[in-house]
Amino acid sequence: MAPNNKAFKQLPDGTLDNLMKPDNKEQLEGVLSYHIVPGNVDSNKLKELIENNDGTYELVTANDGKLEASINDAGEIILTDGRGKKAKVVEADKKGQNGVIHSIDTVLMRS
């Protein structure tokens, strides 16, 4: 999952600048790795996993965080972070060098 530019612009003023400081490297890595889900799951497979699991599917991130995947009434994939914040997949199935990338409209945070 990769937050798009619009998602980063929604962060409170100064948040991104603060994360980019050398002293906050570990915190930045934590935020970024929370958006990485190991495996090669395209949107069709993710929707199948959600539907076969009573409407939600727990994704485990690269830093052992948890994201809940669901499908809204419009058929869009929604991810809910550890704080209850929701992100919508706005562009799915972009092929990357190391897997599939799904762009989301919100920066997610671990609880």
N, CA, C and O atoms as a Tinker XYZ file with bonds, in Angstrom:
   444  protein
     1  N      0.851000   -1.153000    0.000000    73     2
     2  CA     0.000000    0.000000    0.000000    64     1     3
     3  C      0.905000    1.226000    0.000000    63     2     4     5
     4  O      1.887000    1.290000    0.739000    81     3
     5  N      0.566000    2.176000   -0.822000    73     3     6
     6  CA     1.370000    3.388000   -0.914000    64     5     7
     7  C      0.471000    4.608000   -0.869000    63     6     8     9
     8  O     -0.345000    4.808000   -1.770000    81     7
     9  N      0.607000    5.435000    0.176000    73     7    10
    10  CA    -0.171000    6.668000    0.207000    64     9    11
    11  C      0.192000    7.549000   -0.987000    63    10    12    13
    12  O      1.368000    7.689000   -1.323000    81    11
    13  N     -0.814000    8.138000   -1.625000    73    11    14
    14  CA    -0.554000    9.035000   -2.743000    64    13    15
    15  C     -0.197000   10.425000   -2.211000    63    14    16    17
    16  O     -0.239000   10.654000   -1.002000    81    15
    17  N      0.148000   11.338000   -3.093000    73    15    18
    18  CA     0.540000   12.692000   -2.684000    64    17    19
    19  C     -0.565000   13.387000   -1.897000    63    18    20    21
    20  O     -0.293000   14.096000   -0.928000    81    19
    21  N     -1.805000   13.184000   -2.311000    73    19    22
    22  CA    -2.948000   13.784000   -1.612000    64    21    23
    23  C     -2.990000   13.307000   -0.152000    63    22    24    25
    24  O     -3.317000   14.078000    0.750000    81    23
    25  N     -2.663000   12.050000    0.063000    73    23    26
    26  CA    -2.666000   11.501000    1.422000    64    25    27
    27  C     -1.638000   12.211000    2.296000    63    26    28    29
    28  O     -1.925000   12.553000    3.443000    81    27
    29  N     -0.454000   12.429000    1.763000    73    27    30
    30  CA     0.586000   13.094000    2.542000    64    29    31
    31  C      0.224000   14.550000    2.827000    63    30    32    33
    32  O      0.600000   15.085000    3.870000    81    31
    33  N     -0.502000   15.198000    1.912000    73    31    34
    34  CA    -0.903000   16.585000    2.118000    64    33    35
    35  C     -1.948000   16.713000    3.225000    63    34    36    37
    36  O     -2.134000   17.800000    3.772000    81    35
    37  N     -2.627000   15.626000    3.561000    73    35    38
    38  CA    -3.630000   15.644000    4.622000    64    37    39
    39  C     -3.013000   15.587000    6.016000    63    38    40    41
    40  O     -3.694000   15.859000    7.004000    81    39
    41  N     -1.739000   15.237000    6.104000    73    39    42
    42  CA    -1.083000   15.182000    7.407000    64    41    43
    43  C     -1.029000   16.576000    8.017000    63    42    44    45
    44  O     -0.953000   17.568000    7.292000    81    43
    45  N     -1.067000   16.658000    9.338000    73    43    46
    46  CA    -0.941000   17.973000    9.978000    64    45    47
    47  C      0.351000   18.673000    9.542000    63    46    48    49
    48  O      1.367000   18.026000    9.290000    81    47
    49  N      0.293000   19.990000    9.460000    73    47    50
    50  CA     1.460000   20.778000    9.053000    64    49    51
    51  C      2.683000   20.386000    9.871000    63    50    52    53
    52  O      2.619000   20.274000   11.096000    81    51
    53  N      3.780000   20.183000    9.186000    73    51    54
    54  CA     5.052000   19.886000    9.836000    64    53    55
    55  C      5.307000   18.415000   10.091000    63    54    56    57
    56  O      6.437000   18.038000   10.400000    81    55
    57  N      4.295000   17.571000    9.972000    73    55    58
    58  CA     4.457000   16.146000   10.276000    64    57    59
    59  C      5.486000   15.498000    9.361000    63    58    60    61
    60  O      6.396000   14.814000    9.829000    81    59
    61  N      5.344000   15.710000    8.069000    73    59    62
    62  CA     6.268000   15.090000    7.120000    64    61    63
    63  C      7.681000   15.649000    7.282000    63    62    64    65
    64  O      8.651000   14.892000    7.250000    81    63
    65  N      7.805000   16.956000    7.454000    73    63    66
    66  CA     9.120000   17.561000    7.674000    64    65    67
    67  C      9.773000   16.987000    8.921000    63    66    68    69
    68  O     10.976000   16.727000    8.936000    81    67
    69  N      8.983000   16.791000    9.958000    73    67    70
    70  CA     9.503000   16.235000   11.204000    64    69    71
    71  C      9.985000   14.795000   11.010000    63    70    72    73
    72  O     11.036000   14.413000   11.525000    81    71
    73  N      9.216000   14.007000   10.270000    73    71    74
    74  CA     9.607000   12.619000   10.015000    64    73    75
    75  C     10.887000   12.521000    9.183000    63    74    76    77
    76  O     11.628000   11.544000    9.292000    81    75
    77  N     11.142000   13.528000    8.356000    73    75    78
    78  CA    12.308000   13.504000    7.474000    64    77    79
    79  C     13.607000   13.904000    8.182000    63    78    80    81
    80  O     14.683000   13.787000    7.596000    81    79
    81  N     13.525000   14.365000    9.414000    73    79    82
    82  CA    14.723000   14.742000   10.164000    64    81    83
    83  C     15.540000   13.492000   10.484000    63    82    84    85
    84  O     14.972000   12.443000   10.789000    81    83
    85  N     16.872000   13.596000   10.418000    73    83    86
    86  CA    17.726000   12.432000   10.698000    64    85    87
    87  C     17.448000   11.776000   12.054000    63    86    88    89
    88  O     17.556000   10.556000   12.181000    81    87
    89  N     17.097000   12.558000   13.048000    73    87    90
    90  CA    16.818000   11.997000   14.374000    64    89    91
    91  C     15.567000   11.126000   14.397000    63    90    92    93
    92  O     15.385000   10.326000   15.316000    81    91
    93  N     14.702000   11.275000   13.389000    73    91    94
    94  CA    13.439000   10.534000   13.350000    64    93    95
    95  C     13.437000    9.416000   12.311000    63    94    96    97
    96  O     12.377000    8.957000   11.886000    81    95
    97  N     14.620000    8.986000   11.908000    73    95    98
    98  CA    14.739000    7.953000   10.882000    64    97    99
    99  C     13.973000    6.677000   11.263000    63    98   100   101
   100  O     13.278000    6.094000   10.431000    81    99
   101  N     14.104000    6.256000   12.507000    73    99   102
   102  CA    13.431000    5.033000   12.962000    64   101   103
   103  C     11.909000    5.188000   12.912000    63   102   104   105
   104  O     11.199000    4.259000   12.527000    81   103
   105  N     11.418000    6.355000   13.299000    73   103   106
   106  CA     9.979000    6.606000   13.259000    64   105   107
   107  C      9.476000    6.605000   11.812000    63   106   108   109
   108  O      8.419000    6.045000   11.522000    81   107
   109  N     10.229000    7.232000   10.909000    73   107   110
   110  CA     9.860000    7.247000    9.489000    64   109   111
   111  C      9.835000    5.830000    8.931000    63   110   112   113
   112  O      8.907000    5.464000    8.210000    81   111
   113  N     10.838000    5.038000    9.255000    73   111   114
   114  CA    10.872000    3.646000    8.792000    64   113   115
   115  C      9.660000    2.879000    9.302000    63   114   116   117
   116  O      9.110000    2.040000    8.588000    81   115
   117  N      9.242000    3.157000   10.526000    73   115   118
   118  CA     8.064000    2.502000   11.089000    64   117   119
   119  C      6.791000    2.848000   10.334000    63   118   120   121
   120  O      5.961000    1.980000   10.064000    81   119
   121  N      6.643000    4.132000    9.993000    73   119   122
   122  CA     5.466000    4.568000    9.234000    64   121   123
   123  C      5.465000    3.916000    7.858000    63   122   124   125
   124  O      4.442000    3.395000    7.412000    81   123
   125  N      6.608000    3.947000    7.189000    73   123   126
   126  CA     6.688000    3.380000    5.842000    64   125   127
   127  C      6.470000    1.872000    5.843000    63   126   128   129
   128  O      5.736000    1.354000    5.001000    81   127
   129  N      7.097000    1.161000    6.778000    73   127   130
   130  CA     6.965000   -0.300000    6.789000    64   129   131
   131  C      5.564000   -0.756000    7.201000    63   130   132   133
   132  O      5.172000   -1.892000    6.934000    81   131
   133  N      4.809000    0.142000    7.855000    73   131   134
   134  CA     3.426000   -0.176000    8.196000    64   133   135
   135  C      2.556000   -0.253000    6.938000    63   134   136   137
   136  O      1.474000   -0.840000    6.970000    81   135
   137  N      3.014000    0.328000    5.845000    73   135   138
   138  CA     2.269000    0.302000    4.588000    64   137   139
   139  C      2.686000   -0.842000    3.670000    63   138   140   141
   140  O      2.136000   -0.994000    2.580000    81   139
   141  N      3.646000   -1.637000    4.100000    73   139   142
   142  CA     4.134000   -2.750000    3.282000    64   141   143
   143  C      3.528000   -4.046000    3.799000    63   142   144   145
   144  O      3.661000   -4.385000    4.975000    81   143
   145  N      2.867000   -4.755000    2.912000    73   143   146
   146  CA     2.299000   -6.064000    3.252000    64   145   147
   147  C      3.041000   -7.099000    2.410000    63   146   148   149
   148  O      2.920000   -7.109000    1.185000    81   147
   149  N      3.808000   -7.966000    3.065000    73   147   150
   150  CA     4.555000   -8.984000    2.308000    64   149   151
   151  C      3.623000   -9.864000    1.490000    63   150   152   153
   152  O      2.504000  -10.167000    1.905000    81   151
   153  N      4.095000  -10.260000    0.343000    73   151   154
   154  CA     3.312000  -11.111000   -0.546000    64   153   155
   155  C      3.011000  -10.382000   -1.840000    63   154   156   157
   156  O      3.408000   -9.234000   -2.038000    81   155
   157  N      2.318000  -11.058000   -2.693000    73   155   158
   158  CA     2.002000  -10.509000   -4.007000    64   157   159
   159  C      0.496000  -10.660000   -4.224000    63   158   160   161
   160  O      0.049000  -11.528000   -4.974000    81   159
   161  N     -0.280000   -9.801000   -3.557000    73   159   162
   162  CA    -1.735000   -9.922000   -3.564000    64   161   163
   163  C     -2.340000   -8.798000   -4.398000    63   162   164   165
   164  O     -2.277000   -7.627000   -4.024000    81   163
   165  N     -2.928000   -9.174000   -5.536000    73   163   166
   166  CA    -3.600000   -8.171000   -6.349000    64   165   167
   167  C     -4.991000   -7.892000   -5.773000    63   166   168   169
   168  O     -5.432000   -8.569000   -4.844000    81   167
   169  N     -5.668000   -6.902000   -6.324000    73   167   170
   170  CA    -6.957000   -6.488000   -5.763000    64   169   171
   171  C     -8.019000   -7.580000   -5.867000    63   170   172   173
   172  O     -8.853000   -7.704000   -4.970000    81   171
   173  N     -8.010000   -8.365000   -6.927000    73   171   174
   174  CA    -8.985000   -9.457000   -7.043000    64   173   175
   175  C     -8.779000  -10.494000   -5.949000    63   174   176   177
   176  O     -9.746000  -10.972000   -5.356000    81   175
   177  N     -7.535000  -10.841000   -5.681000    73   175   178
   178  CA    -7.229000  -11.811000   -4.624000    64   177   179
   179  C     -7.613000  -11.244000   -3.262000    63   178   180   181
   180  O     -8.171000  -11.958000   -2.429000    81   179
   181  N     -7.315000   -9.944000   -3.028000    73   179   182
   182  CA    -7.657000   -9.337000   -1.751000    64   181   183
   183  C     -9.173000   -9.313000   -1.555000    63   182   184   185
   184  O     -9.659000   -9.606000   -0.463000    81   183
   185  N     -9.916000   -8.968000   -2.596000    73   183   186
   186  CA   -11.380000   -8.984000   -2.483000    64   185   187
   187  C    -11.879000  -10.392000   -2.183000    63   186   188   189
   188  O    -12.802000  -10.563000   -1.386000    81   187
   189  N    -11.288000  -11.390000   -2.805000    73   187   190
   190  CA   -11.664000  -12.788000   -2.549000    64   189   191
   191  C    -11.384000  -13.154000   -1.084000    63   190   192   193
   192  O    -12.210000  -13.798000   -0.438000    81   191
   193  N    -10.237000  -12.750000   -0.569000    73   191   194
   194  CA    -9.897000  -13.036000    0.833000    64   193   195
   195  C    -10.890000  -12.366000    1.781000    63   194   196   197
   196  O    -11.303000  -12.963000    2.775000    81   195
   197  N    -11.270000  -11.130000    1.473000    73   195   198
   198  CA   -12.237000  -10.408000    2.298000    64   197   199
   199  C    -13.594000  -11.116000    2.267000    63   198   200   201
   200  O    -14.197000  -11.365000    3.311000    81   199
   201  N    -14.055000  -11.432000    1.079000    73   199   202
   202  CA   -15.369000  -12.069000    0.933000    64   201   203
   203  C    -15.417000  -13.447000    1.573000    63   202   204   205
   204  O    -16.455000  -13.842000    2.105000    81   203
   205  N    -14.319000  -14.183000    1.532000    73   203   206
   206  CA   -14.279000  -15.528000    2.118000    64   205   207
   207  C    -14.033000  -15.515000    3.614000    63   206   208   209
   208  O    -13.959000  -16.573000    4.238000    81   207
   209  N    -13.906000  -14.325000    4.202000    73   207   210
   210  CA   -13.635000  -14.217000    5.635000    64   209   211
   211  C    -14.690000  -13.316000    6.301000    63   210   212   213
   212  O    -14.361000  -12.499000    7.161000    81   211
   213  N    -15.939000  -13.473000    5.902000    73   211   214
   214  CA   -17.063000  -12.744000    6.496000    64   213   215
   215  C    -16.942000  -11.231000    6.384000    63   214   216   217
   216  O    -17.401000  -10.512000    7.272000    81   215
   217  N    -16.331000  -10.731000    5.309000    73   215   218
   218  CA   -16.341000   -9.306000    5.044000    64   217   219
   219  C    -15.138000   -8.511000    5.513000    63   218   220   221
   220  O    -15.051000   -7.311000    5.251000    81   219
   221  N    -14.209000   -9.158000    6.201000    73   219   222
   222  CA   -12.972000   -8.471000    6.596000    64   221   223
   223  C    -11.809000   -9.449000    6.477000    63   222   224   225
   224  O    -11.981000  -10.666000    6.545000    81   223
   225  N    -10.636000   -8.884000    6.300000    73   223   226
   226  CA    -9.431000   -9.719000    6.237000    64   225   227
   227  C     -8.295000   -8.953000    6.884000    63   226   228   229
   228  O     -8.044000   -7.795000    6.552000    81   227
   229  N     -7.613000   -9.604000    7.805000    73   227   230
   230  CA    -6.502000   -8.964000    8.505000    64   229   231
   231  C     -5.207000   -9.131000    7.716000    63   230   232   233
   232  O     -4.790000  -10.244000    7.395000    81   231
   233  N     -4.588000   -8.003000    7.416000    73   231   234
   234  CA    -3.295000   -7.995000    6.748000    64   233   235
   235  C     -2.221000   -7.723000    7.787000    63   234   236   237
   236  O     -2.388000   -6.850000    8.638000    81   235
   237  N     -1.134000   -8.454000    7.726000    73   235   238
   238  CA    -0.012000   -8.238000    8.630000    64   237   239
   239  C      1.074000   -7.504000    7.849000    63   238   240   241
   240  O      1.517000   -7.964000    6.797000    81   239
   241  N      1.489000   -6.369000    8.372000    73   239   242
   242  CA     2.453000   -5.527000    7.672000    64   241   243
   243  C      3.884000   -5.988000    7.930000    63   242   244   245
   244  O      4.130000   -6.874000    8.748000    81   243
   245  N      4.814000   -5.374000    7.221000    73   243   246
   246  CA     6.225000   -5.739000    7.324000    64   245   247
   247  C      6.781000   -5.524000    8.725000    63   246   248   249
   248  O      7.752000   -6.176000    9.108000    81   247
   249  N      6.182000   -4.621000    9.496000    73   247   250
   250  CA     6.653000   -4.406000   10.862000    64   249   251
   251  C      5.702000   -5.024000   11.893000    63   250   252   253
   252  O      5.589000   -4.545000   13.022000    81   251
   253  N      5.027000   -6.091000   11.482000    73   251   254
   254  CA     4.101000   -6.854000   12.325000    64   253   255
   255  C      2.906000   -6.043000   12.815000    63   254   256   257
   256  O      2.299000   -6.374000   13.833000    81   255
   257  N      2.572000   -4.982000   12.087000    73   255   258
   258  CA     1.355000   -4.254000   12.386000    64   257   259
   259  C      0.164000   -4.963000   11.750000    63   258   260   261
   260  O      0.326000   -5.937000   11.015000    81   259
   261  N     -0.999000   -4.474000   12.034000    73   259   262
   262  CA    -2.217000   -5.081000   11.499000    64   261   263
   263  C     -3.036000   -4.014000   10.784000    63   262   264   265
   264  O     -3.177000   -2.890000   11.266000    81   263
   265  N     -3.570000   -4.385000    9.633000    73   263   266
   266  CA    -4.528000   -3.569000    8.886000    64   265   267
   267  C     -5.741000   -4.443000    8.612000    63   266   268   269
   268  O     -5.599000   -5.619000    8.278000    81   267
   269  N     -6.925000   -3.876000    8.750000    73   267   270
   270  CA    -8.143000   -4.623000    8.439000    64   269   271
   271  C     -8.632000   -4.190000    7.065000    63   270   272   273
   272  O     -8.871000   -3.006000    6.831000    81   271
   273  N     -8.777000   -5.133000    6.174000    73   271   274
   274  CA    -9.276000   -4.867000    4.826000    64   273   275
   275  C    -10.753000   -5.239000    4.765000    63   274   276   277
   276  O    -11.172000   -6.270000    5.291000    81   275
   277  N    -11.527000   -4.387000    4.118000    73   275   278
   278  CA   -12.951000   -4.645000    3.928000    64   277   279
   279  C    -13.364000   -4.026000    2.590000    63   278   280   281
   280  O    -12.561000   -3.382000    1.915000    81   279
   281  N    -14.609000   -4.230000    2.228000    73   279   282
   282  CA   -15.150000   -3.680000    0.991000    64   281   283
   283  C    -16.371000   -2.840000    1.358000    63   282   284   285
   284  O    -17.274000   -3.313000    2.047000    81   283
   285  N    -16.392000   -1.591000    0.892000    73   283   286
   286  CA   -17.535000   -0.732000    1.205000    64   285   287
   287  C    -18.694000   -1.000000    0.238000    63   286   288   289
   288  O    -18.589000   -1.842000   -0.654000    81   287
   289  N    -19.792000   -0.276000    0.427000    73   287   290
   290  CA   -20.988000   -0.479000   -0.399000    64   289   291
   291  C    -20.751000   -0.177000   -1.869000    63   290   292   293
   292  O    -21.474000   -0.681000   -2.729000    81   291
   293  N    -19.740000    0.642000   -2.172000    73   291   294
   294  CA   -19.420000    0.988000   -3.561000    64   293   295
   295  C    -18.466000   -0.031000   -4.192000    63   294   296   297
   296  O    -18.060000    0.129000   -5.342000    81   295
   297  N    -18.109000   -1.077000   -3.441000    73   295   298
   298  CA   -17.219000   -2.110000   -3.956000    64   297   299
   299  C    -15.745000   -1.753000   -3.881000    63   298   300   301
   300  O    -14.914000   -2.410000   -4.509000    81   299
   301  N    -15.410000   -0.709000   -3.112000    73   299   302
   302  CA   -14.024000   -0.263000   -2.981000    64   301   303
   303  C    -13.364000   -0.940000   -1.790000    63   302   304   305
   304  O    -14.010000   -1.213000   -0.778000    81   303
   305  N    -12.079000   -1.206000   -1.921000    73   303   306
   306  CA   -11.321000   -1.801000   -0.821000    64   305   307
   307  C    -10.968000   -0.697000    0.167000    63   306   308   309
   308  O    -10.436000    0.348000   -0.209000    81   307
   309  N    -11.273000   -0.948000    1.431000    73   307   310
   310  CA   -11.000000   -0.007000    2.519000    64   309   311
   311  C    -10.043000   -0.682000    3.492000    63   310   312   313
   312  O    -10.217000   -1.849000    3.842000    81   311
   313  N     -9.035000    0.059000    3.922000    73   311   314
   314  CA    -8.091000   -0.421000    4.929000    64   313   315
   315  C     -8.275000    0.404000    6.194000    63   314   316   317
   316  O     -8.373000    1.629000    6.135000    81   315
   317  N     -8.321000   -0.267000    7.330000    73   315   318
   318  CA    -8.461000    0.411000    8.608000    64   317   319
   319  C     -7.216000    0.139000    9.430000    63   318   320   321
   320  O     -6.812000   -1.009000    9.614000    81   319
   321  N     -6.602000    1.234000    9.929000    73   319   322
   322  CA    -5.361000    1.076000   10.685000    64   321   323
   323  C     -5.632000    0.804000   12.163000    63   322   324   325
   324  O     -6.783000    0.678000   12.582000    81   323
   325  N     -4.571000    0.717000   12.934000    73   323   326
   326  CA    -4.676000    0.419000   14.357000    64   325   327
   327  C     -5.355000    1.494000   15.171000    63   326   328   329
   328  O     -5.738000    1.256000   16.317000    81   327
   329  N     -5.510000    2.677000   14.599000    73   327   330
   330  CA    -6.185000    3.780000   15.283000    64   329   331
   331  C     -7.630000    3.944000   14.825000    63   330   332   333
   332  O     -8.346000    4.822000   15.305000    81   331
   333  N     -8.052000    3.092000   13.894000    73   331   334
   334  CA    -9.417000    3.173000   13.373000    64   333   335
   335  C     -9.571000    4.090000   12.173000    63   334   336   337
   336  O    -10.684000    4.285000   11.684000    81   335
   337  N     -8.474000    4.654000   11.692000    73   335   338
   338  CA    -8.517000    5.535000   10.518000    64   337   339
   339  C     -8.636000    4.685000    9.261000    63   338   340   341
   340  O     -8.025000    3.622000    9.151000    81   339
   341  N     -9.430000    5.170000    8.320000    73   339   342
   342  CA    -9.709000    4.405000    7.111000    64   341   343
   343  C     -9.044000    5.034000    5.892000    63   342   344   345
   344  O     -8.972000    6.256000    5.762000    81   343
   345  N     -8.564000    4.173000    5.008000    73   343   346
   346  CA    -7.989000    4.597000    3.728000    64   345   347
   347  C     -8.660000    3.784000    2.632000    63   346   348   349
   348  O     -8.961000    2.603000    2.806000    81   347
   349  N     -8.886000    4.433000    1.509000    73   347   350
   350  CA    -9.496000    3.764000    0.362000    64   349   351
   351  C     -8.417000    3.492000   -0.675000    63   350   352   353
   352  O     -7.562000    4.339000   -0.933000    81   351
   353  N     -8.463000    2.313000   -1.263000    73   351   354
   354  CA    -7.576000    2.011000   -2.386000    64   353   355
   355  C     -8.107000    2.788000   -3.577000    63   354   356   357
   356  O     -9.223000    2.545000   -4.038000    81   355
   357  N     -7.300000    3.731000   -4.079000    73   355   358
   358  CA    -7.741000    4.589000   -5.174000    64   357   359
   359  C     -7.147000    4.178000   -6.517000    63   358   360   361
   360  O     -7.652000    4.565000   -7.571000    81   359
   361  N     -6.092000    3.405000   -6.476000    73   359   362
   362  CA    -5.500000    2.852000   -7.694000    64   361   363
   363  C     -4.878000    1.512000   -7.319000    63   362   364   365
   364  O     -3.998000    1.446000   -6.461000    81   363
   365  N     -5.333000    0.462000   -7.956000    73   363   366
   366  CA    -4.907000   -0.885000   -7.586000    64   365   367
   367  C     -4.051000   -1.525000   -8.670000    63   366   368   369
   368  O     -4.080000   -1.144000   -9.840000    81   367
   369  N     -3.297000   -2.506000   -8.225000    73   367   370
   370  CA    -2.594000   -3.432000   -9.120000    64   369   371
   371  C     -1.523000   -2.806000  -10.004000    63   370   372   373
   372  O     -1.336000   -3.227000  -11.145000    81   371
   373  N     -0.826000   -1.813000   -9.487000    73   371   374
   374  CA     0.323000   -1.286000  -10.223000    64   373   375
   375  C      1.479000   -2.256000   -9.994000    63   374   376   377
   376  O      1.828000   -2.563000   -8.854000    81   375
   377  N      2.053000   -2.724000  -11.063000    73   375   378
   378  CA     3.146000   -3.691000  -10.956000    64   377   379
   379  C      4.437000   -2.969000  -10.605000    63   378   380   381
   380  O      4.877000   -2.071000  -11.323000    81   379
   381  N      5.033000   -3.370000   -9.500000    73   379   382
   382  CA     6.313000   -2.829000   -9.079000    64   381   383
   383  C      7.391000   -3.874000   -9.265000    63   382   384   385
   384  O      7.114000   -5.030000   -9.585000    81   383
   385  N      8.607000   -3.455000   -9.062000    73   383   386
   386  CA     9.736000   -4.366000   -9.226000    64   385   387
   387  C      9.698000   -5.502000   -8.198000    63   386   388   389
   388  O     10.155000   -6.615000   -8.461000    81   387
   389  N      9.147000   -5.195000   -7.031000    73   387   390
   390  CA     9.143000   -6.196000   -5.968000    64   389   391
   391  C      7.733000   -6.580000   -5.520000    63   390   392   393
   392  O      7.552000   -7.071000   -4.405000    81   391
   393  N      6.732000   -6.361000   -6.378000    73   391   394
   394  CA     5.386000   -6.775000   -6.015000    64   393   395
   395  C      4.325000   -5.874000   -6.607000    63   394   396   397
   396  O      4.570000   -5.137000   -7.562000    81   395
   397  N      3.141000   -5.945000   -6.024000    73   395   398
   398  CA     1.986000   -5.172000   -6.471000    64   397   399
   399  C      1.825000   -3.964000   -5.554000    63   398   400   401
   400  O      1.961000   -4.073000   -4.336000    81   399
   401  N      1.534000   -2.813000   -6.153000    73   399   402
   402  CA     1.346000   -1.596000   -5.370000    64   401   403
   403  C     -0.105000   -1.143000   -5.512000    63   402   404   405
   404  O     -0.653000   -1.076000   -6.612000    81   403
   405  N     -0.703000   -0.840000   -4.376000    73   403   406
   406  CA    -2.046000   -0.290000   -4.331000    64   405   407
   407  C     -1.938000    1.103000   -3.712000    63   406   408   409
   408  O     -1.488000    1.231000   -2.574000    81   407
   409  N     -2.336000    2.139000   -4.432000    73   407   410
   410  CA    -2.295000    3.498000   -3.900000    64   409   411
   411  C     -3.514000    3.730000   -3.023000    63   410   412   413
   412  O     -4.630000    3.332000   -3.358000    81   411
   413  N     -3.275000    4.385000   -1.887000    73   411   414
   414  CA    -4.349000    4.697000   -0.947000    64   413   415
   415  C     -4.410000    6.198000   -0.715000    63   414   416   417
   416  O     -3.445000    6.921000   -0.965000    81   415
   417  N     -5.566000    6.658000   -0.230000    73   415   418
   418  CA    -5.800000    8.094000   -0.104000    64   417   419
   419  C     -5.539000    8.660000    1.294000    63   418   420   421
   420  O     -5.873000    9.815000    1.558000    81   419
   421  N     -4.956000    7.875000    2.182000    73   419   422
   422  CA    -4.689000    8.307000    3.547000    64   421   423
   423  C     -3.413000    7.639000    4.048000    63   422   424   425
   424  O     -3.149000    6.477000    3.742000    81   423
   425  N     -2.627000    8.381000    4.818000    73   423   426
   426  CA    -1.464000    7.789000    5.466000    64   425   427
   427  C     -1.978000    7.057000    6.706000    63   426   428   429
   428  O     -2.650000    7.646000    7.553000    81   427
   429  N     -1.659000    5.788000    6.801000    73   427   430
   430  CA    -2.107000    4.967000    7.920000    64   429   431
   431  C     -1.051000    4.958000    9.018000    63   430   432   433
   432  O      0.143000    5.079000    8.747000    81   431
   433  N     -1.506000    4.814000   10.260000    73   431   434
   434  CA    -0.597000    4.791000   11.400000    64   433   435
   435  C     -0.906000    3.596000   12.284000    63   434   436   437
   436  O     -2.055000    3.191000   12.460000    81   435
   437  N      0.135000    3.069000   12.813000    73   435   438
   438  CA    -0.007000    1.976000   13.762000    64   437   439
   439  C     -0.555000    2.521000   15.070000    63   438   440   441
   440  O     -0.358000    3.696000   15.382000    81   439
   441  N     -1.231000    1.694000   15.828000    73   439   442
   442  CA    -1.809000    2.158000   17.107000    64   441   443
   443  C     -0.743000    2.522000   18.109000    63   442   444
   444  O     -1.059000    2.928000   19.227000    81   443
